[in-house]
Amino acid sequence: MSLFNTQRKKAGNATAGEDKAKKTKAVAVVKPAKEDKKEAKAKKESKDEKRAAAAAGVVFDKKSVIIKPRVTEKAGILSQSGVYTFDVKVGANVRQIADAIEAAYKVTPVKVSTAAVKGKAMFARGRKGSTSAGKKAYVYLEKGQTIEFI
């Protein structure tokens, strides 16, 4: 009598030292054709080029009314429906903002609305202070148009 069942059993059954997983059948893997790989690579390269151009190409100078894109959770949700938010200078009006967006991103805004951003009191490192106040703009685009900023 064996204590740990190390003796071999009848043919077809696994012994204590063998795995039943070794006897599974191999699954065939279907590889895409070479043409599909080339097309996928070309699409990936074009997306990478667009992203690089979007990241490097749009820099607002100090004279522009647009300071920067406003990247927040709310702005991300709105951008899915074609509304993009930007931090703008306090003295900027709607027409100036629309012209700056058209020049920078080559898209025509359907509607531009602005909202004031209040400065809030804060207390940090034992001193009182406040966050900066400003102005933000909501830029509405047509359905097919998008703005990419990373």
N, C-alpha and C positions, 0 to 999 in steps of 0.2 A: 504494500500500500504506500502510495506517495503522499507526502504532506502538502505539496504545493501544486499538484496536477501538472507535472512536467513531462509526463509520459505522453507519447503521441496517440492520438485517437484514430479512428477509421479515416480512410481517404475521403477528402471533401470537407471535412470539418477542420476548423482551425485549432491549433494547440494553444496552450497557455502563452507561449512565447510569440505566436504569430498574430498579426492583425487581420481582421476580416476586411478592413478598408483597402488592403493591397489588392484584393481580388475584384475591385470595381472596374467597370468598363471605361475606356477613355472617351472623352467627348470631343468631337471634331470642332475646331475653331475656324470660322469663316473670316478670311482676311479680305479687306476691300481691294478693289482693283487699283492698279497704279494710277489711272486717270483720276479716280476719286481722291487719292492722296494728294495729287498735284493741285486739284481744285480746292481742297481743304486748306492746303498750305498757302495758296494764293489769297484765299479769303482771310486767313489769319494774318498774313502780311499786310493786307489792305487795312484791316482793323487796327493793327499796331501802328501803321503809318498815320492813320487818322487820329489815334490817341496821342501820338507823339506831337503831331502838328497842333492839336488842341491844347496840349499841356504847355508847349513851348511858344506857340504862335501868338496867343492872345495875352498881351501884357499891357495893362492900362498905364499910360503916363500920368504925370502929376497934374496936367492940365485937363484931363478927362473928367467928366462928371461921375463916371463909374469908378468906385474904389476897388471892389473885388466882388466875386460871386459869394453869396451868403450860403454856406454849406451847413445846414442843420437838418434835423430829422424831419421837421415839417416841410422844409424846402425839398427834400428828397421825395416825399410823398406827393407834393404838388407837381414836381417835374415829370412825374409819370402821366399827368393829365395835360401837359403842355404849358405849365406855368412855372417860370423861373424867377428866382429872387436874387437881387443884387444889393450890396451896400452902396449908397450913392452919397454925394455931397449934399449938405443941408440946403444949399441955395439952388439946387438943380430943379428944373421943372420937367414936366412929362415929355414935352417935345424934344428937349435936349437929351433926355435919357433914351428915347426912341431912336434918335439919330446916332447916338453913340453905340447902341446895340447893333443897329444896321451896319455901321462901319466896321465894327469889330468882328461880328459873327456872320455877316452876309445873309441875315434873315430879316424879314419885315415883321415887326410886332403888330398884332391886331389891336391890342389894348395895353396901356401901361397905367398902373395905379401906384401911388406912393403911400407910405405910412411912416409916422414918426416913431423913433425908438427912444424910450425914456432912459435917462441915466439912473441907476439905482444905487442907493447907499450901501456900503459894505464895510466890514471890519476885518482887517487882516494884519497879522503880526503886531498886534497891540496898537494899531493906528486906524483912525477912521479915514475912509476914502469913498470914492464913487466910481462906478463904471461909466464909460464914455457914452454920451447920447449921440444920436445920429438920425439917419433916414434910410429907409429901405424901399426898394421898388419891386413890384410884381410885374413881370413881363409876360403877356399872353401871346402865344404863337398859334399859327394855323395848325391843323391836324398833322400834316406830313412833315413839318419842320421841327428840328431838334437843335439843341445847343449842347455841345459836349465840353465839359470841363472836369478835370481830374484833380 
